Amino acid sequence: MMAIDSEVVDQQMSPRPANDGPTQLAFTSSEAAAYLGVSLATVRRWSDAGHLRGYRTPGGQRRFSREQLDAFLRSLSSADGDALSAA
């Protein structure tokens, strides 16, 4: 049985700041879920509903760029601000 190096897993799963070396071109749905701090099912639901923009590979798998994920997070922040100012 192969041992998993937890440090390598942590480095692969933790998001890096945009200005820290090369940027990741495409996140899988699981990586996007970890980046956003939500479940895989939530990423699928948001993607299916059109809230989270991404693209599909020829094999039908979802992919998301860091820019798409960050834009989605910004849209959530601005929506929260709009809701608070309307209250």
N, C-alpha and C positions, 0 to 999 in steps of 0.2 A: 504494500500500500504506500502511496506517495504522500509525503508530508507537505503540508501547505505552509509557506512562509507568510505569516500574518503581516509582517512589515510590507512585503510586496503587495499583498492584497489591499492593505490600507492605502498605499501610494496609488494604486490603480483606481480605487473607488472614491478617494477623496478629491473633491474639485480643487483645481489650482486656480489662483488668480489669473486674470486674462493677460497680465504683463509678465508672467513667470514662465519664460521659455516658450517652446513651441505649444501652440494650442491644439486641443483635440478637435479633429475635423468633424467627427460624428459620434454621438452617444447612442448606445442601444437603448431600448425602453427601460431596461433594468438600471443602466447607468444614469439615465435621465431621472428615474425615480429616486435614486440615491442622491443625485445632485439637488433635486427639488425638495427632498425630505418627505416624500410621500410613497405610497405603495405602488407597485407595478400596475395593479388594477386601476388605480386613480389615473395614472399616465395614459393607460389605454382608453379610459372613459373620456378624459379631456381631449385626447387626440381624435377619437371617433366623433365627438361633439363639435370639433373644429376650434376648440379653445386653445389648444396647444398645436402650433404649426410644426410640421416636420415633413418628411418624405418617406417613401417606401423603396426598398431595394427591389431589384428584379425578382427576388424570391419572396417579396411581400412583407419583409421585416421593416419595422419602423426605425427611422434614424432621425436624430435631432442635432442641430449644431449648437454650440455654446451660445452663439448670438440669439438663436431662437429661444433657448431656455431662459437666458437673461432678459430678453424682451418680454417673455411671459411673466417672469417675476416682477418686472417693472409695471406691467399692466395690472397685476394684482395689487401692488402698492398704490398705484394711482386710483384704482377702484375703491380701496379702503379709505383713502383720503377723501374721495368724492362722497362716499357714504357718511363719513364723519361730518363733513361740512354741511350736508343736507339735513342732519339731525338737529 
